[in-house]
């Protein structure tokens, strides 16, 4: 069976499952395109409040297919460039998606699989999960935004260690470094990610979309421009129906039910 991205629903959460068991859920162009299509559909679907990305079975994702990469070495360089553009389009779609995206990681998240997890807003990982940027082990350099995500989250020397040495790093260490939100018992990452998604689903989607946009834009913004953006988002959200629901529920000591 070829690589595919399976889409299912768990309440108000869309679950996207990387499915390529013969190659340890290695990514491919079909997955990239399906990922973009699924998120574009979920963006306009009010019944979807969050998305969880996970892998089939005991593995999150082995990254790119080495067999496909070896075959692409015999093709014009534009073939591989087009493939990476497909991956990068999916990464950018995840980052710009206005609803929370969570990665549920069991087993290994390697190469572009690690980059994919880093693109998500939350990472829930099993205690025995391992993460590795193994590109340098086969004389390659990162893709999928891995260098971008790590360089914005960690000191330069540590990023160089992860990218240049290509050694495995545990979920526990990434949790201590602030890259993993929650460490789960083995085989429980998806269940815990869905529980976290349920908590997010109960919050006002317009407020979460504003927070995601503000957090994404903050590293490139000046203080003045970020303050202006915070002002505009706050005023817009205050005049949204959900603010009325939330304030009234808080004052009445009730649980809000947001639109």
C-alpha positions, 0 to 999 in steps of 0.5 A, spaced: 500 500 500 502 506 498 503 512 503 497 515 504 494 520 510 488 518 513 482 522 516 478 521 521 474 525 526 474 524 534 468 529 536 470 536 534 477 534 532 480 531 526 485 526 526 490 525 520 494 519 521 500 518 517 500 511 514 505 508 510 507 502 515 512 498 510 516 504 510 515 506 517 510 512 515 515 515 511 512 521 508 511 522 500 508 527 495 501 524 496 501 525 504 503 533 503 497 534 498 492 530 502 495 534 508 494 541 505 487 539 502 485 536 509 487 543 513 483 547 507 477 543 508 477 543 516 479 551 516 472 552 513 468 547 517 465 550 524 465 542 526 472 542 526 475 545 532 482 542 532 487 537 528 491 532 531 497 529 527 499 522 528 502 516 525 499 509 524 501 503 529 508 504 533 511 509 529 510 517 528 514 518 522 521 516 519 521 522 515 523 521 507 523 515 503 530 513 502 528 509 496 525 515 493 531 520 495 536 515 491 531 514 485 531 522 485 538 522 485 538 520 477 532 525 476 533 532 474 534 536 481 527 540 479 524 533 481 526 533 488 525 541 489 518 540 487 517 534 492 520 539 497 516 544 495 510 540 497 512 538 504 514 546 505 507 548 502 504 543 508 508 546 513 506 553 511 499 551 511 499 548 518 503 554 521 497 559 518 492 554 520 487 558 525 486 552 529 490 548 534 494 543 531 497 537 535 502 532 534 501 525 537 508 522 537 509 514 538 516 511 537 520 515 532 520 522 529 525 522 524 528 528 519 522 531 516 517 527 521 521 531 526 520 537 522 512 536 521 512 535 529 515 542 530 510 545 525 505 543 530 502 548 536 503 542 541 507 536 541 504 530 546 510 524 546 510 518 549 516 517 554 519 512 550 519 516 543 525 519 540 526 525 536 532 525 531 534 530 525 538 524 522 540 528 515 547 529 516 548 522 517 547 521 510 550 527 508 544 531 507 541 538 510 534 539 513 528 540 510 521 541 513 522 548 517 526 544 522 532 548 522 527 554 522 523 551 528 529 549 532 533 556 531 527 560 534 526 555 540 533 553 542 540 556 543 545 556 537 550 551 540 544 546 541 541 546 535 548 545 531 548 539 536 541 536 534 542 538 526 550 536 525 551 530 530 544 527 528 543 523 534 537 521 537 534 525 543 529 523 548 522 526 549 524 527 556 529 531 554 525 535 549 520 536 554 525 539 559 527 544 553 520 546 552 519 543 545 514 537 548 508 539 552 506 533 555 510 526 556 505 520 556 505 513 557 507 509 552 501 507 547 498 513 550 500 519 546 494 519 541 489 519 547 492 524 551 493 529 545 485 528 544 484 530 551 488 536 550 484 537 544 478 537 547 480 542 552 482 547 547 475 545 543 471 548 549 475 555 548 473 560 543 475 559 536 476 566 534 480 567 541 485 561 539 486 563 532 488 570 534 493 567 539 496 563 534 497 569 529 500 573 535 505 568 537 507 566 530 508 573 528 511 575 534 519 573 533 519 578 527 515 584 530 517 590 533 514 591 540 510 597 537 507 593 531 506 587 536 502 592 541 498 594 535 496 587 533 494 585 540 490 591 541 487 590 534 485 583 536 483 584 543 478 589 540 475 585 535 475 579 540 471 583 545 466 585 540 465 578 538 459 574 540 464 569 544 466 574 549 459 576 551 458 568 552 465 568 556 464 574 560 457 572 562 458 565 564 464 567 568 460 572 572 455 567 573 460 561 575 457 557 569 461 553 563 461 557 557 459 554 550 462 558 545 460 559 538 
